[in-house]
Amino acid sequence: MEDKAQIQEAIKSQGEVVRKLKSEKASKEQIDEEVAKLLELKARLGGDEGKHQFVLKTAKGTRDYNPKQMAIRERVFNTIISSFKRHGAETIDTPVFELKETLTGKYGEDSKLIYDLKDQGGELLSLRYDLTVPFARYLAMNKITNIKRYHIAKVYRRDNPAMTRGRYREFYQCDFDIAGQYDAMIPDAECLKIVHEILNELDLGDFCIKVNDRRILDGMFAVCGVPDNKFRTICSTVDKLDKMPWDEVKKEMVEEKGLSEEAADQIGEYVSMQGGRDLAERLLQDQKMSQSKQACAGLSDIKLLFSYLELFQVTDKVVFDLSLARGLDYYTGVIYEAVLTQAGVTLASAEAENGAPAEERVSVGSVAGGGRYDGLVGMFDPKGRRVPCVGVSIGIERIFSIMEQKAEASAEKVRTTEVQVLVASAQKNLLEERLKLISELWEAGIKAELMYKKNPKLLSQLQYCEESGIPLVAILGEQELKDGVVKLRMVATREEADISRADLIDEIRRRTPQA
């Protein structure tokens, strides 16, 4: 009888092989061959008179985070939050589920990705899809007309997960939004400055922030002959240009969405344009575009935006890109998206042996996005009062995927605790003294630990410090107690010094300033 655990392990690794081949778009024969092996393993597991085999795993599209991963994640959060606070933002929280009606009709074609909850008797509920719609509901409900807020929380999407690229069904969003009636493009420029600031500080590699305006897109669709009722659906198709070549996008427009070939070709000419302020000026003179009042208003705002971005010194990374569409229905003005253009992470050398280059790009797509949504709050207000809003969402999971791979590639030792000192003893029967000392340290706000043994060996205490990166050891012995001192040892250099009990706390603080 074969060992079940071994077969399950084999199935798991064979599953990984199949997934890897699919993601690398290997030949059908290759994939079929490996799938056959996987099915054979599953058949071997069979038996058990068809009983349901419970597999202990996380749900599809979700993951656990171990202490090392959480330490990296915390570092990223701290960078993002300190930037939000630097710009004067407050924070709020909203429930993880909303009334289904609150979310309905806000996301266009993406509405099919909303998780509906089972009727619990009375209210039909859905898990939140993003943090923007709940924010708009919060503003309307509390009659708030201006606020600058950030919100970091989990959202849920019934997406097809691509875990390696940081796409999940449960993930964090980090949002920053400015709500209120202000002069054109000043808050919008600040949102872009924040994206630039965060991506620079996280040091993820080269990035580019694409900017466009919903009014320019709508104006472009109008002058290219797209019927009014097809604007949103064509917009969703244009939004796929970062994932699909133009030929496929055009095919979808013509064959699935019923657009004329001529209109699609005209859209194709415009969406290939990229530039800066100069492009906005050129399009204002464009024979076709200048016919649309809407497009002209958008182009004038893009010009104004670029003049502010120059003052903020971020234009080196910002590009006006007419192919940027962002599929969400609620955007009304400026839209933007930050994309990594290069994240130099060296993947395992096994791939290099298989003929793939050792230096591979981590394909993560967009790492931040947002825009202006002036009508969303009005949808919730009984009197339809509008509160203009502009915001940005930082794609924390994708950023985290890169940070994690970078940490692995550099073999950097990530500390998972912040302990400054281990209270140790050099002889037996000193537990009470260790407990007294550690209590004093905790009272003084020092991060300290001790081993949970009455008489631990000194060597094992020192080894524990080395393994977990604790920089100092406070060693107690009979002699030290008589002399009223503590032997303080630097773990890295192994140098030791006798420090009087009265000076110990100051000395620990002096030697571990980063804590």
Salt bridges, closest charged atoms under 4 A:
GLU2 OE2 - ARG44 NH2 2.86
GLU16 OE2 - ARG19 NH2 3.03
GLU24 OE2 - LYS20 NZ 3.37
ASP32 OD2 - LYS28 NZ 2.88
GLU34 OE2 - LYS37 NZ 3.40
ASP48 OD2 - LYS4 NZ 2.43
ASP93 OD1 - HIS151 NE2 2.96
GLU98 OE2 - ARG137 NH2 2.82
GLU109 OE2 - LYS257 NZ 3.40
ASP116 OD2 - LYS100 NZ 2.86
ASP159 OD2 - ARG167 NH2 2.61
GLU170 OE1 - LYS154 NZ 3.49
ASP177 OD1 - ARG149 NH1 2.70
ASP188 OD1 - ARG372 NH2 2.88
GLU190 OE2 - HIS87 ND1 2.71
GLU197 OE1 - ARG86 NH1 2.77
GLU197 OE1 - HIS87 NE2 2.99
GLU201 OE2 - ARG86 NH1 3.16
ASP206 OD1 - LYS317 NZ 2.68
ASP213 OD2 - ARG215 NH2 2.80
ASP218 OD2 - ARG232 NH2 3.40
ASP242 OD1 - LYS243 NZ 3.55
GLU252 OE2 - LYS240 NZ 3.02
GLU252 OE2 - LYS257 NZ 3.39
GLU261 OE2 - LYS250 NZ 3.19
ASP265 OD1 - LYS250 NZ 2.81
GLU281 OE2 - LYS303 NZ 3.97
ASP301 OD2 - ARG215 NH2 2.81
GLU310 OE1 - ARG277 NH1 3.31
ASP316 OD1 - HIS196 NE2 3.60
GLU337 OE1 - ARG326 NH1 2.58
ASP374 OD1 - ARG372 NH1 2.86
ASP381 OD2 - ARG385 NE 3.34
GLU397 OE2 - ARG73 NH2 3.02
GLU404 OE2 - ARG63 NH2 3.31
GLU412 OE2 - ARG75 NH1 3.53
GLU418 OE1 - LYS447 NZ 2.71
GLU433 OE2 - LYS436 NZ 3.49
GLU440 OE2 - ARG501 NH2 3.25
GLU466 OE2 - ARG494 NH2 3.52
GLU480 OE2 - LYS487 NZ 3.82
GLU496 OE2 - ARG489 NH1 2.98
ASP498 OD1 - LYS487 NZ 3.30
ASP506 OD1 - ARG509 NH1 3.74
GLU507 OE2 - ARG510 NH2 2.60
GLU507 OE2 - ARG511 NE 2.71
